[in-house]
Amino acid sequence: MAGDEGEIVGMAPEEECEHDMLVLMRWERRPLAVPLAQLVGIAVDDQTRQGIEDWHYWVARGYEF
């Protein structure tokens, strides 16, 4: 899936986010939980871009749940 583009449709359920920040994207017509740290925003609004950048910042500094 590296290099694939997809639309994020929401946050993963809280119980799935106990060890990482996960978002849901559509994959073959089903929701798939993907680590936010592995994503790059394309055509996102300023608030979403800031959220992604903030999470990448904390992960780069070793932050863990």
GROMACS elastic network, one bead per residue, 0.5 to 0.9 nm:
[ bonds ]
;  ai    aj funct       b0    kb
    1     4     6  0.53389   500
    1     5     6  0.85355   500
    2     5     6  0.87145   500
    5    42     6  0.86346   500
    6    25     6  0.64941   500
    6    26     6  0.68427   500
    6    27     6  0.77979   500
    7    24     6  0.85505   500
    7    25     6  0.56375   500
    7    26     6  0.65920   500
    8    11     6  0.82452   500
    8    23     6  0.67430   500
    8    24     6  0.56401   500
    8    26     6  0.70910   500
    9    23     6  0.76691   500
    9    24     6  0.55915   500
    9    25     6  0.54138   500
    9    26     6  0.71455   500
    9    31     6  0.81734   500
   10    23     6  0.58566   500
   10    24     6  0.52199   500
   10    25     6  0.72989   500
   11    14     6  0.82636   500
   11    21     6  0.84547   500
   11    22     6  0.64010   500
   11    24     6  0.55692   500
   11    25     6  0.89098   500
   11    33     6  0.82686   500
   12    15     6  0.82190   500
   12    16     6  0.63339   500
   12    17     6  0.67866   500
   12    21     6  0.81334   500
   12    22     6  0.54492   500
   12    24     6  0.54380   500
   12    32     6  0.85862   500
   12    33     6  0.60543   500
   12    34     6  0.83909   500
   13    16     6  0.54794   500
   13    17     6  0.67588   500
   13    22     6  0.83987   500
   13    23     6  0.86874   500
   13    24     6  0.89527   500
   14    17     6  0.51327   500
   14    18     6  0.69768   500
   15    18     6  0.59200   500
   16    19     6  0.77371   500
   16    20     6  0.80686   500
   16    21     6  0.85729   500
   16    22     6  0.73961   500
   16    33     6  0.82661   500
   17    20     6  0.52029   500
   17    21     6  0.54348   500
   17    22     6  0.58828   500
   17    23     6  0.89125   500
   17    65     6  0.85977   500
   18    21     6  0.79091   500
   18    65     6  0.66601   500
   19    64     6  0.71638   500
   19    65     6  0.51818   500
   20    35     6  0.66073   500
   20    36     6  0.81299   500
   20    37     6  0.86369   500
   20    64     6  0.72276   500
   20    65     6  0.63051   500
   21    34     6  0.83567   500
   21    35     6  0.58100   500
   21    36     6  0.57794   500
   21    37     6  0.75901   500
   21    55     6  0.84508   500
   21    65     6  0.84294   500
   22    33     6  0.57291   500
   22    34     6  0.52436   500
   22    36     6  0.54633   500
   22    37     6  0.84537   500
   23    32     6  0.80341   500
   23    33     6  0.54464   500
   23    34     6  0.54331   500
   23    35     6  0.64387   500
   23    36     6  0.61431   500
   24    31     6  0.57961   500
   24    32     6  0.53297   500
   24    34     6  0.62155   500
   24    35     6  0.89154   500
   25    30     6  0.80954   500
   25    31     6  0.54448   500
   25    32     6  0.53301   500
   25    33     6  0.65823   500
   25    34     6  0.71906   500
   26    29     6  0.57881   500
   26    30     6  0.53830   500
   26    32     6  0.60377   500
   26    33     6  0.89283   500
   27    30     6  0.52675   500
   27    31     6  0.60167   500
   27    32     6  0.60254   500
   28    31     6  0.82583   500
   34    37     6  0.86292   500
   34    38     6  0.75843   500
   34    39     6  0.81631   500
   35    38     6  0.56299   500
   35    39     6  0.72649   500
   36    39     6  0.53844   500
   36    40     6  0.83358   500
   36    52     6  0.72009   500
   36    55     6  0.75655   500
   36    56     6  0.81125   500
   37    40     6  0.82186   500
   37    52     6  0.77741   500
   37    55     6  0.67896   500
   37    56     6  0.56911   500
   37    59     6  0.70717   500
   38    56     6  0.86715   500
   39    52     6  0.79784   500
   40    49     6  0.87219   500
   40    52     6  0.74847   500
   40    53     6  0.87806   500
   41    44     6  0.59503   500
   41    48     6  0.78530   500
   41    49     6  0.62800   500
   41    52     6  0.71685   500
   41    53     6  0.89696   500
   42    49     6  0.86007   500
   43    49     6  0.89681   500
   44    47     6  0.81102   500
   44    48     6  0.60131   500
   44    49     6  0.60665   500
   45    48     6  0.54249   500
   45    49     6  0.61742   500
   45    50     6  0.86588   500
   46    49     6  0.50654   500
   46    50     6  0.60748   500
   46    51     6  0.86080   500
   47    50     6  0.51529   500
   47    51     6  0.62517   500
   47    52     6  0.87785   500
   48    51     6  0.50610   500
   48    52     6  0.62708   500
   48    53     6  0.85956   500
   49    52     6  0.52352   500
   49    53     6  0.61367   500
   49    54     6  0.85338   500
   50    53     6  0.50745   500
   50    54     6  0.59586   500
   50    55     6  0.85650   500
   51    54     6  0.51182   500
   51    55     6  0.62355   500
   51    56     6  0.86690   500
   52    55     6  0.52386   500
   52    56     6  0.62336   500
   52    57     6  0.86194   500
   53    56     6  0.51114   500
   53    57     6  0.61290   500
   53    58     6  0.88169   500
   54    57     6  0.50385   500
   54    58     6  0.64442   500
   54    59     6  0.87505   500
   55    58     6  0.52490   500
   55    59     6  0.61785   500
   55    60     6  0.85338   500
   56    59     6  0.51485   500
   56    60     6  0.60177   500
   56    61     6  0.86715   500
   57    60     6  0.52424   500
   57    61     6  0.65364   500
   57    63     6  0.89407   500
   58    61     6  0.51296   500
   58    62     6  0.65954   500
   58    63     6  0.53659   500
   58    64     6  0.84675   500
   59    62     6  0.51495   500
   59    63     6  0.50095   500
   59    64     6  0.71302   500
   60    63     6  0.73634   500
